[in-house]
Amino acid sequence: MPAWGPKRALALALVVLGGGAGAQTVPDLVSTTAFRVCSDPAAWPASTEDGSGYENRIAELLAGELGRPVEYVWYPMSTGFIRNTLNAAECDVVIGYAQDAEVVLNTNHYLTSTHVMVTAADGPLAEVTELSDPRLADARIGVVAGSPPATHLARLGLLRNIKSYELFADRRHDSPPDQMIADLEAGEIDVALMWGPIAGPMVKQQHPTLTAIPLLETGSPPLSYRITMGVRQGEDAWKRELNSLIRRHQDEIDAILRDSGVPLLNDMGTEIKAEE
């Protein structure tokens, strides 16, 4: 990864550490010759080094509108991701980042989705749509440790028969989503509670005997979340440019996500988003 000089480093320090008007007057660090994306190389179905993820396709769409080529900085989505990519000025945008994440400046959201319940399409739990359904009382449930569905299971008294999977992992070496699906198909668990933008495409593209059921129930913590793009703090002009691109191309972004199998919800996260 090429080094960048002291002048550029000083500008970045002012953006990251400065506040108020001073942070707005530093030289812009955003490349004008490439659409530079900070991305995980092994986070299929979202992003992959071979370019097959839906975030890769969204990046290509936006880059085309800007008339710039896409350039990636690859780094596993783990501790240090933002520090070593976006905040190091090696790249300019993270395509998928949860709304209200203070570590980045969020664009407007382009996706609202929810957790899903994955189970056999022809199995006895295929009609279950809520975690409070009594049919889950004796089910063997796979859930990501520390995730919102795990909190709901605790509230419902359903922790006695669960199998936990890691929340953070370098998926180049260890992939909890793939392990959950493998355990489900092997009969070690009856259902898998997963984040929809991961599970939906996995089921649609690779596991046709399974079904991914969106969980629309309310409660705390929420099961649905808005996803934005993340840029560096203080780069408001770049944020506004991306917001304009998202607004003008939302239908095309939705088409990419639907084609991939991502469950789309309305802005409030209360029902499946209708196609325009």
KALIN-V18348 format. One record per pair of residues at least 12 apart in sequence whose ideal C-beta (glycine too) atoms are under 10 Angstrom apart, sorted by the first residue. I is the first residue (numbers start at 0). J is the second residue. Records with the same first field share a line. If there is no record, write none. Layout:
I=J ; J
This chain:
0=72 ; 73 ; 74 ; 83 ; 84 ; 87 ; 89
1=89
3=28 ; 87 ; 88 ; 89
6=26
7=26 ; 28 ; 88
8=87 ; 88
9=25 ; 26
10=25 ; 26 ; 27 ; 28 ; 88
11=25 ; 26 ; 28 ; 86 ; 87 ; 88 ; 231 ; 233
12=25
13=25 ; 26 ; 233
14=26 ; 27 ; 28 ; 86 ; 88 ; 104 ; 231 ; 232 ; 233 ; 234
15=82 ; 85 ; 86 ; 87 ; 88 ; 231 ; 232 ; 233
16=232 ; 233
17=232 ; 233
18=232 ; 233
19=233
21=233
22=231 ; 232 ; 233 ; 234 ; 235
23=233 ; 234 ; 235 ; 236
24=233
25=233 ; 234
27=91 ; 231 ; 233 ; 234 ; 236 ; 237
28=85 ; 88 ; 91 ; 230 ; 231 ; 233 ; 234 ; 237
29=88 ; 90 ; 91 ; 92 ; 230 ; 231 ; 234 ; 236 ; 237 ; 240 ; 241
30=67 ; 70 ; 88 ; 90 ; 91
31=65 ; 67
32=67 ; 68 ; 70
33=62 ; 65 ; 67 ; 68 ; 69 ; 70 ; 71 ; 90 ; 91
34=58 ; 59 ; 61 ; 62 ; 63 ; 64 ; 65 ; 66 ; 67 ; 68 ; 69 ; 70 ; 71 ; 90 ; 91 ; 92
35=58 ; 62 ; 67 ; 68 ; 69 ; 70 ; 71 ; 72 ; 84 ; 85 ; 88 ; 89 ; 90 ; 91 ; 92
36=54 ; 55 ; 57 ; 58 ; 59 ; 61 ; 62 ; 69 ; 70 ; 71 ; 72 ; 73 ; 84 ; 85 ; 90 ; 91 ; 92 ; 93 ; 94 ; 228
37=71 ; 72 ; 73 ; 74 ; 76 ; 80 ; 81 ; 83 ; 84 ; 85 ; 86 ; 87 ; 89 ; 90 ; 91 ; 92 ; 93 ; 94 ; 96 ; 103 ; 229 ; 230
38=52 ; 54 ; 55 ; 58 ; 69 ; 71 ; 72 ; 73 ; 74 ; 76 ; 80 ; 84 ; 90 ; 92 ; 93 ; 94 ; 95
39=52 ; 54 ; 71 ; 73 ; 74 ; 75 ; 76 ; 77 ; 80 ; 84 ; 93 ; 95 ; 169 ; 170 ; 171
40=52 ; 71 ; 72 ; 73 ; 74 ; 75 ; 76 ; 169 ; 170 ; 171
41=73 ; 75 ; 76 ; 168 ; 169 ; 170 ; 171 ; 172 ; 174
42=54 ; 75 ; 76 ; 95 ; 170 ; 171 ; 174 ; 176 ; 197
43=55 ; 170 ; 174 ; 176 ; 177 ; 197 ; 200 ; 201 ; 204 ; 205
44=176 ; 196 ; 197 ; 198 ; 199 ; 200 ; 201 ; 203 ; 204 ; 205 ; 259 ; 260 ; 261
45=57 ; 76 ; 94 ; 95 ; 194 ; 196 ; 197 ; 200 ; 226 ; 259 ; 261
46=58 ; 71 ; 73 ; 76 ; 93 ; 94 ; 95
47=73 ; 170
48=71 ; 73 ; 171
50=69 ; 71
51=204 ; 259
52=94 ; 95 ; 200 ; 259
53=94 ; 95 ; 110 ; 196 ; 200 ; 252 ; 255 ; 256 ; 257 ; 258 ; 259 ; 260 ; 261
54=93 ; 94 ; 95 ; 196 ; 226 ; 228 ; 255 ; 256 ; 259
55=69 ; 71 ; 94 ; 255
56=94 ; 251 ; 252 ; 254 ; 255 ; 256 ; 258 ; 259
57=94 ; 95 ; 109 ; 110 ; 228 ; 244 ; 245 ; 248 ; 251 ; 252 ; 255 ; 256 ; 259
58=70 ; 71 ; 92 ; 94 ; 228
59=255
60=244 ; 248 ; 251 ; 252 ; 254 ; 255
61=92 ; 94 ; 228 ; 240 ; 241 ; 244 ; 245 ; 248 ; 251 ; 252
62=244
63=248
64=243 ; 244 ; 247 ; 248 ; 251
65=240 ; 241 ; 244
70=89 ; 90 ; 91
71=84 ; 90
72=84 ; 85 ; 87 ; 89 ; 90 ; 91
73=90 ; 171
74=87 ; 89 ; 90
75=167 ; 168 ; 169 ; 170 ; 171 ; 172
76=93 ; 95 ; 96 ; 167 ; 168 ; 169 ; 170
77=167 ; 168 ; 169 ; 170
78=167
80=93 ; 102
81=93 ; 96 ; 100 ; 102 ; 103 ; 229 ; 231
82=102
85=102 ; 103 ; 104 ; 229 ; 230 ; 231 ; 232 ; 234
86=102 ; 103 ; 231 ; 232
87=231
88=231
90=231
91=228 ; 230 ; 231 ; 234 ; 237 ; 241
92=106 ; 228 ; 229 ; 230 ; 231 ; 234 ; 237 ; 238 ; 241
93=105 ; 106 ; 227 ; 228 ; 229 ; 230
94=109 ; 226 ; 227 ; 228 ; 229
95=109 ; 110 ; 196 ; 226 ; 227 ; 228 ; 229
96=108 ; 226 ; 227 ; 228 ; 229 ; 230
97=224 ; 225 ; 226 ; 227 ; 229
98=110 ; 111 ; 224 ; 225 ; 226 ; 227 ; 229
99=224 ; 225 ; 227
100=227 ; 229
101=232
102=229 ; 232
103=227 ; 228 ; 229 ; 230 ; 231 ; 232 ; 234 ; 238
104=227 ; 228 ; 229 ; 230 ; 231 ; 232 ; 233 ; 234 ; 235 ; 237 ; 238
105=225 ; 226 ; 227 ; 228 ; 229 ; 230 ; 238 ; 242
106=226 ; 227 ; 228 ; 229 ; 230 ; 237 ; 238 ; 239 ; 240 ; 241 ; 242 ; 243 ; 244 ; 245
107=225 ; 227 ; 228 ; 238 ; 239 ; 241 ; 242 ; 243 ; 245 ; 246 ; 249
108=224 ; 225 ; 226 ; 227 ; 228 ; 245 ; 266
109=225 ; 226 ; 227 ; 228 ; 241 ; 242 ; 244 ; 245 ; 246 ; 248 ; 249 ; 252 ; 253 ; 256
110=195 ; 196 ; 224 ; 225 ; 226 ; 227 ; 228 ; 245 ; 249 ; 252 ; 253 ; 256 ; 261 ; 262 ; 263 ; 264 ; 272
111=223 ; 224 ; 225 ; 226 ; 262 ; 263 ; 264 ; 265 ; 266 ; 267 ; 268 ; 269 ; 272
112=194 ; 195 ; 196 ; 197 ; 199 ; 213 ; 222 ; 223 ; 224 ; 225 ; 226 ; 256 ; 261 ; 262 ; 263 ; 264 ; 268 ; 272
113=147 ; 194 ; 195 ; 196 ; 199 ; 213 ; 214 ; 215 ; 216 ; 221 ; 222 ; 223 ; 224 ; 262 ; 263 ; 264 ; 268 ; 269 ; 271
114=130 ; 142 ; 143 ; 146 ; 147 ; 148 ; 151 ; 192 ; 193 ; 194 ; 195 ; 196 ; 197 ; 198 ; 211 ; 212 ; 213 ; 214 ; 215 ; 216 ; 221 ; 222 ; 223 ; 224 ; 262
115=148 ; 190 ; 191 ; 192 ; 193 ; 194 ; 195 ; 196 ; 197 ; 198 ; 199 ; 202 ; 210 ; 211 ; 212 ; 213 ; 214 ; 222 ; 262
116=128 ; 129 ; 130 ; 132 ; 135 ; 138 ; 140 ; 148 ; 190 ; 191 ; 192 ; 193 ; 195 ; 198 ; 210 ; 211 ; 212 ; 213 ; 214
117=141 ; 176 ; 179 ; 180 ; 183 ; 188 ; 190 ; 191 ; 192 ; 193 ; 195 ; 198 ; 199 ; 201 ; 202 ; 206 ; 209 ; 210 ; 211 ; 212
118=138 ; 140 ; 183 ; 188 ; 189 ; 190 ; 191 ; 209 ; 210 ; 211 ; 212
119=183 ; 184 ; 186 ; 189 ; 190 ; 206 ; 208 ; 209 ; 210
120=202 ; 206 ; 207 ; 208 ; 209 ; 210 ; 211 ; 212
121=208 ; 209 ; 210
122=183 ; 189 ; 190 ; 208 ; 209 ; 210
123=138 ; 189
124=138 ; 140 ; 189 ; 190 ; 210 ; 212
125=190 ; 209 ; 210 ; 212
126=210 ; 212
127=190 ; 212 ; 214
128=212 ; 213 ; 214 ; 215 ; 216
129=151 ; 155 ; 212 ; 214 ; 215 ; 216
130=148 ; 151 ; 152 ; 154 ; 155 ; 157 ; 190 ; 192 ; 214 ; 216 ; 218 ; 222
131=151 ; 154 ; 155 ; 157 ; 216 ; 218
132=155 ; 216
134=189 ; 190
135=152 ; 155 ; 157 ; 160 ; 189 ; 190 ; 192
136=155 ; 156 ; 157 ; 159 ; 160
137=157 ; 159 ; 160 ; 189
138=157 ; 160 ; 161 ; 188 ; 189 ; 190
139=160 ; 161 ; 162 ; 182 ; 183 ; 186 ; 187 ; 188 ; 189 ; 190
140=152 ; 157 ; 158 ; 159 ; 160 ; 161 ; 162 ; 163 ; 188 ; 189 ; 190 ; 191 ; 192
141=161 ; 162 ; 163 ; 164 ; 175 ; 178 ; 179 ; 180 ; 182 ; 183 ; 187 ; 188 ; 189 ; 190 ; 191 ; 192 ; 193
142=157 ; 158 ; 161 ; 162 ; 163 ; 164 ; 179 ; 188 ; 190 ; 191 ; 192 ; 193
143=163 ; 164 ; 165 ; 166 ; 167 ; 175 ; 176 ; 179 ; 191 ; 192 ; 193 ; 194 ; 197
144=161 ; 163 ; 164 ; 165 ; 166 ; 167 ; 175
145=163 ; 165 ; 166 ; 167
146=163 ; 164 ; 166 ; 192 ; 193 ; 194 ; 220 ; 222
147=192 ; 194 ; 214 ; 218 ; 219 ; 220 ; 221 ; 222 ; 223 ; 224
148=161 ; 191 ; 192 ; 193 ; 194 ; 214 ; 220 ; 222
149=161 ; 163 ; 166 ; 192 ; 220
150=218 ; 219 ; 220 ; 222
151=192 ; 214 ; 216 ; 218 ; 219 ; 220 ; 222
152=192
154=218 ; 219
155=218
160=188 ; 189
161=188 ; 192
162=178 ; 179 ; 182 ; 187 ; 188 ; 191
163=175
164=176 ; 178 ; 179 ; 182 ; 188 ; 191 ; 192 ; 193
165=178
175=193 ; 197
176=191 ; 193 ; 194 ; 197 ; 198 ; 201
177=197 ; 201 ; 205
178=191
179=191 ; 192 ; 193 ; 197 ; 198 ; 201
180=193 ; 197 ; 198 ; 201 ; 202 ; 205 ; 206 ; 209
181=206
183=206 ; 209
184=206 ; 208 ; 209
190=212
191=209 ; 211
192=214 ; 222
193=211
194=222 ; 224 ; 262
195=211 ; 212 ; 213 ; 214 ; 222 ; 223 ; 224 ; 260 ; 261 ; 262 ; 263 ; 264
196=224 ; 226 ; 256 ; 259 ; 260 ; 261 ; 262 ; 263
197=211 ; 260 ; 261
198=211 ; 212 ; 213 ; 260 ; 261 ; 262
199=211 ; 213 ; 256 ; 257 ; 259 ; 260 ; 261 ; 262 ; 263
200=256 ; 258 ; 259 ; 260 ; 261 ; 262
201=260
202=260
203=257 ; 258 ; 259 ; 260 ; 261
204=258 ; 259 ; 260
205=260
211=260 ; 261 ; 262
212=262
213=262 ; 263 ; 264 ; 268 ; 270 ; 271
214=262
215=262 ; 264 ; 268 ; 269 ; 270 ; 271
217=268 ; 269
221=268
222=268
223=262 ; 264 ; 265 ; 267 ; 268 ; 269
224=264 ; 268
225=264 ; 266 ; 267 ; 268
226=256 ; 261
227=241 ; 242 ; 245
228=241 ; 242 ; 244 ; 245
229=241
249=275
250=274 ; 275
253=272 ; 274 ; 275
254=274 ; 275
256=272
257=272 ; 274
